[in-house]
Amino acid sequence: METSRGIRQRLLAEAVLAKIRREGLRIDSDEVRTRLEVTWCHVSGPILHGCVARWQAIVEANDVASAVVVMSGEGEDANEMRSVSPLGVLLTESERREVIRRAIDVERLSGP
């Protein structure tokens, strides 16, 4: 069963990808790069460092196709990549709040 955090991360990823597609956003913006630098400082362990390194390569290349694959994937690797994704900064505060509301609804519907 997916955790509450996993649900929020998945829904956030879906919202970010939808906005990137809808607005044709670049993922190599200064905002995303700054978030990536902050993330580097807060992760530990080789698995998450590897995920951040992969994000760095994706962002530097503005490789939206790879970002889509990573953010929409299934399994532990995709979950780890979503957990350190710098792309959430592309959403406004109100868009993030909407994702949280949707996550609460999904959790409520999935029950105990």
Secondary structure, 3 states (H helix, E strand, C coil): CCCHHHHHHHHHHHHHHHHHHHHCCCCCCHHHHHHHHHHHHHCCCHHHHHHHHHHHHHHHCCCHHHHHHHHHCCCHHHHHHHHCCCHHHHCCHHHHHHHHHHHHHHHHHHCC
